[in-house]
Amino acid sequence: MYVGDLHSSASELVTLVGYDVNGTPIPGATETLPTYFSGAYNAMSITDPGGRISFFQVQGSANAQCFAVDDVAFSSPAPDAVRVTNPGTLGGWLGRPVAGVQLTAASNYGYSLTYRAAGLPPGLGITPDGQISGTPQSLGSWQVTVTATDTQGTQGSTTFTYTITKLPTICKPTTCS
């Protein structure tokens, strides 16, 4: 949504707020900017990721002057997208616990995410919040795909290699040949 040409007869802070059909402010669907008594108009816009704005309100301070709003336009928001950060090649030791490998992702509208993984080495798993842990049970390299899904059902994924190797043998010169 775009609200253009906001004009106030005084210098003050003005906030544009988007509301849903129930009259509840939509989180993130706000913009605040100062207006200046200059006769000029100030452009304002808010983004509504879910197409939920039913109406908007321009708000000022308690002693606000009169506002004029002109050139209101509604446009389609950018599509929801989820981006999962690729951690690069990961590795671990056979039989040694893996803990705290945290994968990250983001929804461009800030929605909550849940994670799942396919192709992890046997013995490893991923929590819904993106943390890989467990104890590797097999040697080898695996192509792992991690997918993050936001609360609106939009998904993003990344693929990387996870390699499990044997723990090196530490020898004393007199016991190794």
N, C-alpha and C positions, 0 to 999 in steps of 0.2 A: 504494500500500500504506500502511496506517496501523498503527502499533504504539502502542497507548495504554497508559497506566498503567504506566510503568516506575518501579520503586522500587528504591532502593539504601539500604543501611544506613549509608552514609558519604557525605561530600561529595566528589565527584570528577567528572571528565569521562567521559561515556559516548558511544560511537559506535555507530550503527546502520548496518550495511553490507549491501547486497543483492548476491547472488551469482547467476551464471548456472548452467546445468546442468553446466558443466565445473568449477565451483568457483572461477571467476575473478570478482573483485570488478567490479561494473559501474560504470564512470566516472560520477560524478554521482549515483549512487544511495546517498548517505550523508547522515547528519545527526549532528552532535555537539552535545551540550548538557550543562550541569552538572546533577548531581543534588545534593540537599541532604538531610542527615539530619534530616528533619522528619516522617517518617511519611507524607508526601504523595507522590502519584504524579505523574510528569511525562509529558506526551504527546509522542510522537515520531512522525515520518512521513517516508517517502522516496517519491520519484516514480520510476517506471520507465517511461520513454517508449516503449520497444519491447515491453513485456510480457515481459521476459526474466528477471525475478527468479524463481528456483526455490526459493531459501531465503535466509534472512537470519541475521545474527549480531549480537548485542549485545556490544560489546567495551568493556572498561575498562582502567585502568592495570594494571601488573604486580602491584600489591598490592591489586587490586580486591576489594571486598566482594561478597557475594552479590547477584544481581539477581533481581527478580521481574518477569515480563512478563505482562501481562494484556490482554484485549480486542484481540487481533490481528484486523485486518480487511483484506481485499484489495478494492480498487475499481479500476474502469477508469481509466486515466490520461486526462488531457485529450488530445484529438487533436493530432497533429503539425501544426504550421502554419508557413508561411514568409511573412514580411512583407518586401516590397521598398519601400525608401524612395523616394518620388517626388522627383526632383531639381528639379521645376519646369520652366519653359521653358528650353531650352538653345539656344545659337546659336553660329555660327561664320562665318568669311569664306570665300568661294569661293576655292579654290586655296591656302589657308593651312592648314598642318598643325594638327590637333587632337591634343592629347596630355594624358594625365593626368586625364581626366574619369572619376572613380571612382564607380560606383554601389554602394550598400550594401543589404544584406538580412540577415535573421537568421532562423534556425530557433528556435522556442521551446524546443527541446531541445538546441541547440548543435551540431547536425549540420553538416558541411561543405557548402558550396554551390557550384554551378556556374551560370553565367549564359549566356543567349542573348538575342538581340534580333531583332525583326522590324520592318521599316519604317525603318531608319536611312537617312539621306541617302546617295546613291551616293558611294562612296569611303571611308565610315566602317565600322568593324567593332567588335565587342566581344570581349574575351578571356574565357576561362572564369572568370577571377576578377573580372570585372565592370568592366573598364577600356575606355572608348571611345576609339578613336584612328583616325587616318587623315587623308586630305586630301579635303575635300569637292569634288565634281566638278560639282554642279548647284545652281542657285539654287532656292529654294522653301522650303516648310514641310512637314514630315513628322510624322505621328502615329507615335510609336515605342512599341512594347510590349516591355518587358524582363521576362523570366521567370527566376526563380532556382529551382533544383531542389536539394533536399537529398539526402543519400546514401540516404535511405529512399524517394525518389521523390516526395515531397510538393513541390508547386509553389506559388509566389506570384508575382504580377506587378503591374506598374504601367504606366500609359500617360502619355506626356507629348509635348509638341511640341518638335521640333528644327528651327530655322530657319537657313537658310544665305543670307547676303546678300552683295552686292558690297562689296568694300573701298572706302571712300569715296575720292574723288579729291581729292588735296591740290593746290590751285592757288596760284600766285603771282599777285598782282593784274595783272601785266602779261601773263601767258600765258593767262588764262582769260577767256572772254567770257560 
